[in-house]
Amino acid sequence: MTCTTPVSTPSRPIAYWCLALSMALWASYAALSKPLAAALPMFLLAWMRCGTGGLASGALGEKVRSQAVRM
């Protein structure tokens, strides 16, 4: 059995915009990690980083699950 539902792909400008946004986010984290480590306890900084990753993973997982249901 094959999937007959067409899958739309994002346009190239949107893909480049997402790539640039993720690179900017990564660069800002790298630039702010030293001052944040001096201002906040390392434990809190680690929890903030894991929480951000968890939120992103949850949103991505929800999108993947919704696409899997359509197939």
FIGU-294290 format. One record per residue (C-alpha): residue number from 0; x, y, z. Coordinates in nm, 3 decimals, decimal comma. Layout:
BEGIN
REC   i    east   north      up
REC NUM       X       Y       Z
...
***
This chain:
BEGIN
REC   i    east   north      up
REC   0   0,000   0,000   0,000
REC   1   0,142   0,338  -0,097
REC   2   0,068   0,683   0,032
REC   3  -0,128   0,890  -0,218
REC   4  -0,133   1,211  -0,012
REC   5   0,094   1,471  -0,172
REC   6   0,354   1,616   0,061
REC   7   0,426   1,984   0,021
REC   8   0,783   2,099   0,066
REC   9   0,870   2,442   0,198
REC  10   1,002   2,696  -0,046
REC  11   1,375   2,758  -0,067
REC  12   1,359   3,113   0,081
REC  13   1,168   2,983   0,383
REC  14   1,424   2,706   0,429
REC  15   1,711   2,955   0,415
REC  16   1,529   3,185   0,657
REC  17   1,487   2,898   0,906
REC  18   1,853   2,807   0,867
REC  19   1,963   3,168   0,929
REC  20   1,734   3,195   1,230
REC  21   1,870   2,876   1,387
REC  22   2,228   2,989   1,324
REC  23   2,154   3,326   1,488
REC  24   2,000   3,151   1,787
REC  25   2,305   2,928   1,822
REC  26   2,543   3,225   1,794
REC  27   2,350   3,426   2,053
REC  28   2,363   3,133   2,295
REC  29   2,738   3,096   2,241
REC  30   2,791   3,470   2,292
REC  31   2,571   3,488   2,603
REC  32   2,681   3,167   2,774
REC  33   2,981   3,320   2,953
REC  34   2,795   3,622   3,100
REC  35   2,497   3,402   3,187
REC  36   2,726   3,151   3,362
REC  37   2,869   3,436   3,569
REC  38   2,524   3,575   3,658
REC  39   2,324   3,256   3,709
REC  40   2,401   2,930   3,886
REC  41   2,517   2,662   3,643
REC  42   2,234   2,433   3,750
REC  43   1,973   2,692   3,651
REC  44   2,148   2,757   3,321
REC  45   2,147   2,384   3,241
REC  46   1,775   2,360   3,324
REC  47   1,698   2,657   3,099
REC  48   1,890   2,495   2,814
REC  49   1,721   2,158   2,860
REC  50   1,380   2,325   2,890
REC  51   1,428   2,513   2,565
REC  52   1,534   2,193   2,390
REC  53   1,236   2,008   2,535
REC  54   0,994   2,271   2,411
REC  55   1,146   2,260   2,063
REC  56   1,143   1,880   2,060
REC  57   0,783   1,871   2,174
REC  58   0,673   2,107   1,900
REC  59   0,865   1,911   1,639
REC  60   0,731   1,579   1,768
REC  61   0,376   1,707   1,749
REC  62   0,428   1,810   1,386
REC  63   0,573   1,469   1,297
REC  64   0,288   1,287   1,471
REC  65   0,026   1,494   1,289
REC  66   0,191   1,415   0,954
REC  67   0,213   1,045   1,040
REC  68  -0,161   1,029   1,108
REC  69  -0,240   1,162   0,759
REC  70  -0,042   0,883   0,594
***
